[in-house]
């Protein structure tokens, strides 16, 4: 491919960002709400210890 090639998707994204300033900032805020969290390792450890083993096929009528 040529060095100056841009796909239609890349062109669309660039155009969208030009027409909607602040898009990247809103994306960062959304990521912060859902993903950038500190985890409580003690709580996670408790969840792992409380997990009940499951049979390989839970929908089987043979118990």
BELQUI-V512135 format. One record per pair of residues at least 12 apart in sequence whose C-alpha atoms are under 7 Angstrom apart, sorted by the first residue. I is the first residue (numbers start at 1). J is the second residue. If there is no record, write none. Layout:
BEGIN
((I;J) (I;J))
END
This chain:
BEGIN
none
END
